[in-house]
Amino acid sequence: MATSANLNVMIKTARIAGRGLLKDFGEVENLQVSSKGPGDFVSKADKRAEEVIREALMEARPTYGFLGEEDGEVEGEDPTRRWIVDPLDGTTNFLHGLPHWAVSIALEHKGQIVSGVIYDPVKDELFFAEKGEGAWLNESRLRVSGRNRMIESIFATGLPFAGRADLPVTLKDLARLLPACAGVRRFGAASLDLAYVAAGRYDGFWERRLNAWDMAAGLIIVKEAGGFVEPLDPEGDILQDGEVICANEPIFENFAKVIRG
């Protein structure tokens, strides 16, 4: 497949950042025993990855804006374009030596996400999409799953932790959904949850209280793989509200009905 110059920059940058994080990940096991704990180390890895990404993207496209998890927003000379970046999605997994985390880079143009890259360095899986060009995993075209029965479908979400206010509503979601489906997974990296819906590994995903950088790249990858993506509140805005629900077309309506209660 032919990729645009912008997408090539994004892919190259995600791979470079991923390689650095993979080295750091190799160190995490050794850190488990230190009295200082691995938290400081991981936040350094996180920041270093974002610096690498920002430098590479800004060098390639000096006029674009930048929104990252670590350093917040940098206004660009070109107000219509900005990068939205999560240098390490799945930090808690990374910290615990769990091999499920990713680098996420999206490009927004005039308020619309036009391309996205999610790279999982441990599995060397690169998910990417560009508006109108389909979604891909490495060399293969992606399609959402073709399942059309809720009871055969599995879904992904995040579970609120550390006293977050959305725990009661999430427990209600689960109470309605679990009896109606084949299972719910909580793997701990929203970008990969979205990528897995695009790849047909999950049949749907929903979550509240996400940040723009958790979702931006994944949203276009799901759409380009043929998935339906909506805000949880049909009147809402996904990136601003931090709430999303997505699934393949045949089960979207039933799934949304269950989650929206």
C-alpha positions in Angstrom: 0.0 0.0 0.0 1.2 3.6 -0.6 1.5 5.7 2.5 1.6 9.5 2.6 4.7 11.4 3.6 3.0 12.3 6.9 2.2 8.7 7.7 5.7 7.6 6.8 7.1 10.2 9.4 4.6 8.9 12.0 5.5 5.2 11.4 9.2 5.8 11.5 8.9 7.9 14.7 6.7 5.3 16.5 9.3 2.6 15.6 12.2 4.7 17.0 10.4 5.5 20.2 9.3 1.9 20.5 12.8 0.6 20.3 13.9 2.9 23.1 11.0 1.8 25.3 11.7 -1.9 24.6 15.2 -1.4 26.0 13.8 0.3 29.0 11.2 -2.5 29.4 14.1 -5.0 29.5 15.3 -3.1 32.6 12.0 -3.1 34.4 12.4 -6.7 35.8 15.7 -5.7 37.3 14.1 -2.7 38.9 11.4 -4.7 40.8 13.9 -5.4 43.6 15.2 -1.9 44.1 14.0 0.0 47.2 13.3 3.1 45.1 10.8 1.2 43.0 10.3 1.3 39.3 7.9 4.2 39.2 10.6 6.9 38.8 12.3 4.9 36.1 9.1 4.5 34.1 8.2 8.1 34.3 11.7 8.8 32.9 11.2 6.3 30.1 7.8 7.9 29.4 9.3 11.4 29.2 12.3 10.3 27.1 10.0 8.6 24.6 7.9 11.8 24.3 11.0 13.9 23.7 12.2 11.5 21.0 8.7 11.6 19.3 8.3 15.4 19.6 11.8 16.1 18.2 11.3 13.8 15.3 7.8 15.1 14.4 8.8 18.8 14.9 11.9 18.3 12.8 9.8 16.8 10.0 6.9 19.3 10.3 8.1 22.4 12.2 4.8 24.3 11.8 2.4 21.7 13.3 1.1 21.9 16.9 1.7 19.1 19.4 -0.4 17.7 22.2 1.3 15.1 24.4 0.6 13.3 27.6 3.8 14.5 29.3 4.3 18.1 28.2 0.8 19.2 27.3 0.0 21.4 24.3 2.4 23.3 22.1 0.7 25.7 19.7 1.9 25.4 16.1 2.3 28.2 13.5 -0.2 26.1 11.5 -3.4 26.2 13.6 -5.1 23.6 11.5 -2.7 20.7 12.2 -1.5 19.1 15.3 0.1 15.8 16.5 -1.7 14.0 19.4 0.7 11.7 21.1 0.8 9.1 23.9 4.5 8.1 24.2 3.6 5.1 26.4 0.0 3.9 26.7 -0.2 1.2 29.3 2.3 2.6 31.8 1.0 0.5 34.6 1.5 -2.7 32.5 5.0 -1.5 31.6 5.8 -0.8 35.2 4.7 -4.4 36.2 6.6 -6.1 33.4 3.4 -6.9 31.5 4.1 -7.0 27.8 1.1 -5.0 26.6 1.7 -1.3 26.0 2.1 0.9 22.9 3.2 4.1 21.3 0.3 6.1 19.9 0.6 9.0 17.3 -2.3 10.7 15.6 -2.5 13.7 13.2 -5.4 16.0 13.5 -6.4 18.4 10.7 -9.1 21.0 11.2 -10.5 19.1 14.2 -10.6 15.8 12.4 -8.2 12.9 13.0 -6.8 12.1 9.5 -4.1 9.5 10.3 -3.1 7.3 13.2 -0.3 4.9 14.2 -0.3 2.5 17.2 2.9 0.5 17.7 3.2 -2.4 20.1 7.0 -3.0 20.1 6.9 -6.2 22.2 4.8 -8.0 19.6 6.2 -5.9 16.7 2.6 -5.0 15.7 2.2 -1.8 13.8 -1.5 -0.7 13.4 -2.0 2.3 11.1 -4.7 4.1 9.1 -5.2 7.1 6.9 -8.5 8.7 6.1 -10.0 7.0 3.1 -7.1 4.5 2.7 -8.2 1.7 5.0 -6.5 0.3 8.2 -3.5 -2.0 8.3 -1.6 -4.2 10.7 2.0 -4.5 9.3 1.4 -5.7 5.7 -2.2 -6.9 6.2 -5.5 -5.1 5.6 -7.6 -4.9 8.8 -11.4 -5.5 9.1 -13.5 -5.4 12.2 -15.1 -8.8 13.2 -18.1 -10.2 11.3 -19.8 -11.5 14.4 -23.5 -10.6 14.6 -24.6 -12.1 17.9 -23.8 -10.4 21.3 -23.6 -13.8 23.1 -20.7 -14.8 20.8 -18.9 -11.4 21.1 -16.1 -10.2 23.5 -15.7 -6.6 24.5 -13.0 -4.5 26.1 -13.1 -1.7 28.5 -11.0 0.0 31.2 -11.9 -0.5 34.9 -11.8 2.6 37.2 -9.1 2.3 39.8 -7.9 4.3 42.8 -11.2 5.7 43.8 -12.3 7.1 40.4 -15.8 8.5 40.3 -16.9 6.4 37.4 -16.7 3.1 39.3 -20.4 2.8 40.1 -21.5 3.4 36.5 -18.9 1.0 35.1 -20.1 -1.7 37.5 -23.6 -1.1 36.2 -22.4 -1.4 32.6 -20.8 -4.8 33.5 -23.9 -6.0 35.3 -25.9 -5.4 32.1 -23.3 -6.6 29.6 -21.7 -9.7 31.1 -24.9 -11.8 31.0 -25.4 -10.8 27.3 -21.9 -11.6 25.9 -19.0 -14.1 25.7 -16.7 -12.0 27.9 -15.2 -8.7 28.8 -11.4 -8.0 28.8 -9.4 -5.4 30.6 -5.9 -5.4 29.2 -4.9 -1.9 30.3 -4.1 0.1 27.2 -7.0 1.9 25.5 -5.0 2.5 22.2 -4.5 -1.3 21.8 -8.2 -2.0 22.8 -9.2 0.2 19.8 -6.6 -1.4 17.5 -7.9 -4.9 18.5 -11.4 -3.9 17.6 -10.1 -2.8 14.2 -8.3 -6.2 13.9 -11.5 -8.1 14.8 -9.9 -9.5 18.0 -12.5 -7.7 20.1 -16.0 -7.1 18.8 -16.4 -3.8 20.7 -14.9 -1.4 23.2 -16.3 1.3 25.5 -14.7 3.5 28.1 -15.2 6.8 30.0 -12.7 9.4 31.2 -10.1 8.8 28.6 -7.7 11.5 27.3 -7.5 12.6 23.7 -4.1 11.0 23.3 -5.4 7.6 24.6 -7.9 7.5 21.7 -7.0 9.7 18.8 -5.0 7.2 16.7 -7.3 4.3 17.6 -10.5 6.1 16.5 -9.4 6.4 12.8 -8.0 2.9 12.8 -11.4 1.5 13.9 -13.3 3.7 11.4 -11.0 2.7 8.5 -11.4 -1.0 9.4 -15.2 -0.6 9.0 -16.1 -0.1 12.7 -18.8 2.2 14.1 -17.5 4.8 16.5 -19.7 7.1 18.6 -19.5 9.2 21.8 -21.3 7.5 24.7 -23.6 10.4 24.9 -25.0 10.6 21.3 -24.9 14.4 21.5 -21.3 14.4 22.9 -17.8 14.9 21.5 -15.5 11.9 21.8 -12.2 13.7 22.2 -13.5 16.5 24.4 -15.7 14.3 26.7 -13.2 11.4 26.8 -16.0 8.8 26.3 -16.3 6.4 23.4 -18.1 3.3 22.3 -17.3 1.3 19.1 -18.1 -2.0 17.6 -18.7 -3.7 14.2 -21.8 -2.7 12.4 -24.0 -5.8 13.1 -23.7 -5.6 16.9 -23.2 -1.9 17.4 -26.9 -1.1 18.0 -27.4 -3.8 20.6 -24.1 -3.2 22.3 -24.8 0.6 22.5 -28.2 -0.1 23.9 -26.8 -2.3 26.7 -24.1 0.2 27.6 -26.2 3.3 27.4 -28.8 1.5 29.5 
